[in-house]
């Protein structure tokens, strides 16, 4: 028998097909911003329904993950029989501290906080690898051209090395291409924003779960200023 799945469940499933572990709030923000309304109770019901049907697991410390991700993250602890899953509770996991998931999954989850805030324009996001962990193209409108957003995360202590890496990326000569690219950096250390090179970054942010949208903007750069360092790279390559 086919099980009914409402529009909220369908969209949550679509997100989780690309990202296997997310903050519950991030999922809620994706749905609310995509449909441009606060669907708090409906989303709660959708998540609980999906959990009852064995699609996801919810944790009391605010995370949602797929059943497949749970198996992957407990491979080392070998929880073959789901002993840590409480099937009598609304939150099947008491917390996520015992899960063995790596920095990549954590970094993607942080990038998704920004992606959720930019819904619905970011709903067709693509998950990638360093340096651009998440990318999406915004829809074209007559009063707003389509843009490519690229999001990355820079860990504390790696800012200078990361900036060097960025400066070695292939040079793009076409000004129209540069105008279409908007980059966002997520920093662990807000004091190191000055180390982020002016290579397309329009916003530099820090994850902050106390903020309504889940992050704080540390620095914003004007469209004209954001590519300032690129001039020097071009001159170096043309020597």
LINNORRA-V718377 format. One record per pair of residues at least 12 apart in sequence whose ideal C-beta (glycine too) atoms are under 10 Angstrom apart, sorted by the first residue. I is the first residue (numbers start at 0). J is the second residue. If there is no record, write none. Layout:
# LINNORRA-V718377
i | j
I | J
I | J
This chain:
# LINNORRA-V718377
i | j
2 | 48
2 | 52
3 | 48
4 | 45
4 | 48
4 | 49
4 | 52
4 | 54
5 | 41
5 | 44
5 | 45
5 | 48
6 | 30
6 | 33
6 | 34
6 | 38
6 | 41
6 | 45
7 | 26
7 | 27
7 | 30
7 | 31
7 | 33
7 | 34
7 | 38
7 | 41
7 | 42
7 | 43
7 | 44
7 | 45
7 | 46
7 | 48
7 | 49
8 | 30
8 | 41
8 | 42
8 | 44
8 | 45
8 | 46
8 | 48
8 | 49
8 | 52
8 | 54
8 | 55
9 | 45
10 | 26
10 | 29
10 | 30
10 | 33
10 | 34
10 | 42
10 | 45
10 | 118
10 | 122
11 | 26
11 | 27
11 | 29
11 | 30
11 | 42
11 | 45
11 | 46
11 | 48
11 | 49
11 | 54
11 | 55
11 | 63
12 | 45
12 | 49
12 | 54
12 | 55
12 | 65
13 | 29
13 | 33
13 | 122
13 | 123
14 | 26
14 | 29
14 | 30
14 | 33
14 | 63
14 | 111
14 | 114
14 | 115
14 | 118
14 | 122
14 | 124
15 | 49
15 | 54
15 | 55
15 | 63
15 | 64
15 | 65
15 | 67
15 | 68
16 | 65
17 | 107
17 | 111
17 | 124
17 | 125
17 | 126
17 | 133
18 | 63
18 | 64
18 | 65
18 | 68
18 | 104
18 | 107
18 | 108
18 | 110
18 | 111
18 | 114
18 | 124
18 | 126
18 | 133
19 | 55
19 | 63
19 | 64
19 | 65
19 | 66
19 | 67
19 | 68
19 | 69
19 | 71
19 | 72
19 | 100
19 | 104
19 | 107
19 | 108
19 | 126
20 | 55
20 | 56
20 | 58
20 | 62
20 | 63
20 | 64
20 | 65
20 | 68
20 | 69
20 | 71
20 | 72
20 | 95
20 | 98
20 | 100
20 | 104
20 | 105
20 | 107
20 | 108
20 | 111
21 | 55
21 | 61
21 | 62
21 | 63
21 | 64
21 | 65
21 | 68
21 | 104
21 | 107
21 | 108
21 | 111
21 | 112
21 | 114
21 | 115
22 | 58
22 | 60
22 | 61
22 | 62
22 | 63
22 | 108
22 | 109
22 | 111
22 | 112
22 | 115
22 | 206
22 | 208
22 | 213
23 | 42
23 | 43
23 | 46
23 | 55
23 | 57
23 | 58
23 | 60
23 | 61
23 | 62
23 | 63
23 | 90
24 | 61
24 | 62
24 | 63
24 | 112
24 | 115
24 | 208
24 | 211
24 | 212
24 | 213
25 | 61
25 | 62
25 | 63
25 | 108
25 | 109
25 | 110
25 | 111
25 | 112
25 | 113
25 | 114
25 | 115
25 | 116
25 | 213
26 | 42
26 | 45
26 | 46
26 | 55
26 | 57
26 | 62
26 | 63
26 | 111
26 | 115
27 | 39
27 | 42
27 | 43
27 | 45
27 | 46
27 | 63
27 | 115
28 | 42
28 | 111
28 | 112
28 | 114
28 | 115
28 | 116
28 | 117
28 | 118
28 | 211
28 | 212
28 | 213
29 | 42
29 | 111
29 | 114
29 | 115
29 | 116
29 | 117
29 | 118
29 | 119
29 | 121
29 | 122
29 | 124
30 | 42
30 | 45
30 | 46
30 | 115
30 | 118
31 | 115
31 | 118
32 | 114
32 | 115
32 | 116
32 | 117
32 | 118
32 | 119
32 | 120
32 | 121
32 | 122
32 | 212
33 | 115
33 | 118
33 | 119
33 | 120
33 | 121
33 | 122
34 | 118
34 | 119
35 | 118
35 | 119
43 | 57
43 | 89
46 | 63
46 | 89
47 | 89
47 | 90
49 | 63
49 | 65
50 | 63
50 | 66
50 | 86
50 | 89
50 | 90
50 | 91
51 | 86
51 | 89
51 | 91
53 | 66
54 | 66
54 | 67
55 | 67
55 | 68
55 | 69
55 | 91
56 | 68
56 | 69
56 | 81
56 | 83
56 | 84
56 | 85
56 | 90
56 | 91
56 | 92
56 | 95
57 | 88
57 | 89
57 | 90
57 | 91
57 | 92
58 | 90
58 | 91
58 | 92
58 | 93
58 | 94
58 | 95
58 | 96
58 | 98
59 | 85
59 | 88
59 | 89
59 | 90
59 | 91
59 | 92
59 | 93
59 | 94
59 | 95
60 | 90
60 | 92
60 | 93
60 | 94
60 | 95
60 | 96
61 | 90
61 | 94
61 | 95
61 | 208
62 | 90
62 | 92
62 | 94
62 | 95
62 | 98
62 | 100
62 | 108
63 | 92
63 | 95
64 | 92
64 | 95
64 | 98
64 | 100
64 | 104
64 | 108
66 | 81
66 | 84
68 | 98
68 | 100
68 | 104
69 | 81
69 | 83
69 | 84
69 | 91
69 | 92
69 | 95
69 | 98
69 | 100
71 | 98
71 | 99
71 | 100
71 | 104
72 | 95
72 | 97
72 | 98
72 | 99
72 | 100
72 | 101
72 | 104
73 | 97
73 | 98
73 | 99
73 | 100
74 | 99
75 | 97
75 | 98
75 | 99
76 | 97
76 | 98
76 | 99
78 | 97
78 | 98
83 | 97
83 | 98
102 | 152
102 | 154
103 | 126
103 | 128
103 | 129
103 | 132
103 | 152
105 | 152
106 | 129
106 | 132
106 | 133
106 | 150
106 | 151
106 | 152
106 | 153
106 | 154
106 | 185
107 | 126
107 | 127
107 | 128
107 | 132
107 | 133
107 | 150
107 | 152
108 | 152
108 | 206
109 | 132
109 | 133
109 | 150
109 | 152
109 | 185
109 | 187
109 | 204
109 | 205
109 | 206
109 | 213
109 | 214
110 | 124
110 | 126
110 | 127
110 | 131
110 | 132
110 | 133
110 | 134
110 | 150
110 | 151
110 | 152
110 | 183
110 | 185
110 | 206
111 | 124
111 | 126
111 | 132
111 | 133
111 | 150
111 | 213
112 | 150
112 | 185
112 | 204
112 | 206
112 | 207
112 | 208
112 | 210
112 | 212
112 | 213
112 | 214
113 | 133
113 | 148
113 | 150
113 | 152
113 | 183
113 | 185
113 | 202
113 | 204
113 | 206
113 | 212
113 | 213
113 | 214
114 | 126
114 | 133
114 | 134
114 | 135
114 | 148
114 | 150
114 | 183
115 | 212
115 | 213
115 | 214
116 | 204
116 | 210
116 | 211
116 | 212
116 | 213
116 | 214
117 | 135
117 | 137
117 | 148
117 | 150
117 | 183
117 | 212
118 | 135
119 | 137
119 | 138
120 | 135
120 | 136
120 | 137
120 | 138
120 | 140
120 | 143
120 | 145
120 | 146
120 | 148
121 | 133
121 | 134
121 | 135
121 | 136
121 | 137
121 | 148
121 | 150
122 | 135
122 | 138
123 | 135
123 | 136
123 | 137
123 | 138
124 | 136
124 | 148
124 | 150
127 | 149
127 | 150
127 | 151
129 | 151
129 | 152
129 | 161
129 | 164
130 | 149
130 | 150
130 | 151
130 | 152
130 | 153
130 | 161
130 | 164
130 | 165
130 | 168
130 | 182
130 | 184
131 | 147
131 | 148
131 | 149
131 | 150
131 | 151
131 | 182
132 | 149
132 | 150
132 | 151
132 | 152
132 | 185
133 | 148
133 | 149
133 | 150
133 | 151
133 | 152
133 | 183
134 | 147
134 | 148
134 | 149
134 | 150
134 | 151
134 | 180
134 | 182
135 | 147
135 | 148
135 | 149
135 | 150
136 | 148
136 | 179
137 | 179
137 | 181
144 | 175
144 | 178
144 | 179
145 | 179
146 | 178
146 | 179
146 | 180
146 | 181
146 | 201
147 | 176
147 | 179
147 | 180
147 | 181
147 | 182
147 | 199
148 | 179
148 | 180
148 | 181
148 | 182
148 | 183
148 | 201
148 | 202
149 | 180
149 | 181
149 | 182
149 | 183
149 | 184
149 | 199
149 | 200
150 | 181
150 | 182
150 | 183
150 | 184
150 | 185
150 | 202
150 | 204
151 | 165
151 | 182
151 | 183
151 | 184
151 | 185
151 | 186
151 | 195
151 | 200
152 | 183
152 | 184
152 | 185
152 | 186
152 | 187
152 | 204
152 | 206
153 | 165
153 | 184
153 | 185
153 | 186
153 | 187
153 | 188
153 | 191
153 | 192
153 | 194
153 | 195
153 | 203
154 | 185
154 | 186
154 | 187
154 | 188
155 | 186
155 | 187
155 | 188
155 | 189
155 | 190
155 | 191
156 | 187
156 | 188
156 | 191
157 | 187
157 | 188
157 | 191
157 | 194
158 | 184
158 | 186
158 | 187
158 | 188
158 | 190
158 | 191
158 | 192
158 | 193
158 | 194
158 | 195
158 | 196
159 | 191
159 | 194
159 | 196
160 | 194
161 | 184
161 | 191
161 | 194
161 | 195
161 | 196
162 | 191
162 | 194
162 | 195
162 | 196
162 | 197
162 | 198
162 | 228
163 | 196
164 | 196
165 | 182
165 | 184
165 | 195
165 | 196
165 | 197
165 | 198
165 | 199
165 | 200
165 | 228
165 | 232
166 | 196
166 | 198
166 | 228
166 | 229
166 | 231
166 | 232
166 | 235
167 | 232
168 | 198
168 | 199
168 | 232
169 | 236
170 | 229
170 | 232
170 | 233
170 | 235
170 | 236
170 | 237
171 | 199
171 | 226
171 | 229
171 | 233
172 | 233
172 | 236
172 | 237
174 | 226
177 | 198
177 | 199
177 | 222
177 | 225
177 | 226
177 | 229
178 | 222
178 | 223
178 | 226
180 | 198
180 | 199
180 | 200
180 | 201
180 | 225
180 | 226
181 | 199
181 | 200
181 | 201
181 | 202
181 | 222
181 | 225
182 | 195
182 | 198
182 | 199
182 | 200
182 | 201
182 | 202
182 | 203
182 | 220
182 | 225
182 | 226
183 | 199
183 | 200
183 | 201
183 | 202
183 | 203
183 | 204
183 | 214
183 | 216
184 | 196
184 | 198
184 | 199
184 | 200
184 | 201
184 | 202
184 | 203
184 | 204
184 | 205
184 | 217
184 | 218
185 | 202
185 | 203
185 | 204
185 | 205
185 | 206
185 | 214
185 | 217
186 | 203
186 | 204
186 | 205
186 | 206
186 | 217
186 | 218
187 | 205
187 | 206
188 | 205
188 | 217
189 | 203
189 | 204
189 | 205
189 | 207
189 | 215
189 | 217
189 | 218
190 | 217
191 | 203
191 | 217
192 | 204
192 | 205
192 | 217
192 | 218
192 | 220
193 | 218
195 | 217
195 | 218
195 | 220
195 | 228
196 | 225
196 | 226
196 | 227
196 | 228
196 | 229
196 | 231
196 | 232
197 | 220
197 | 224
197 | 225
197 | 226
197 | 227
197 | 228
197 | 229
197 | 230
197 | 231
198 | 225
198 | 226
198 | 227
198 | 228
198 | 229
198 | 232
199 | 220
199 | 222
199 | 225
199 | 226
199 | 228
199 | 229
200 | 218
200 | 219
200 | 220
200 | 224
200 | 225
200 | 226
200 | 228
201 | 218
201 | 219
201 | 220
201 | 221
201 | 222
201 | 224
201 | 225
202 | 214
202 | 216
202 | 217
202 | 218
202 | 219
202 | 220
202 | 225
203 | 216
203 | 217
203 | 218
203 | 219
203 | 220
204 | 216
204 | 217
204 | 218
204 | 219
205 | 217
